[in-house]
């Protein structure tokens, strides 16, 4: 810089983004611990516990990929949406897992037929969950004005997370149930 010229950064948001990223990882860790405890407590199977441990991170990674496709950056709003989405993406995988486990226990089905029958039974419910949550968050993305600009990334992030979670619940989760679960 020329002599006597100085610069300063009046407002640095990177500290807030770093703190929020730490909160996302913290929330993700808490969610995984709670999922492991609840699934193991109710299903009493370590094999069943592995399925949401695999499915939930894949849903969240898919959400980041969706953010990239929409041209969104990782900022406070998308990270806050990810914190909310962590609680939502857990549910879809657990619904399919619990129904598959129930069919194996009550009807004596092997894992693959139980997973197929489970998807036949709960796919409409999973799709309904996805559609209802999208119906709540997608209209916010089209809101005008300053509020619309602020909440657009939040709403789209949650909608992407919900859709990807539904796809994972309808595809990967039953495949994992068929491969991992044992009678």
Secondary structure, DSSP 4 states (H G I P E B T S, - for coil): --TT-----S--THHHHHHHHHHHHHHHHHHHHHHHHHHHHHH--HHHHHHHHHHHHHHHHHHHHHHHHHT----HHHHHHHHHHHHHHHHHHHHHHHHHHHHHHHH---HHHHHHHHHHHHHHHHHHHHHHHHHHHHHHHT--HHHHHHHHHHHHHHHHHHHHHHHHHHTHHHHHHHHH---
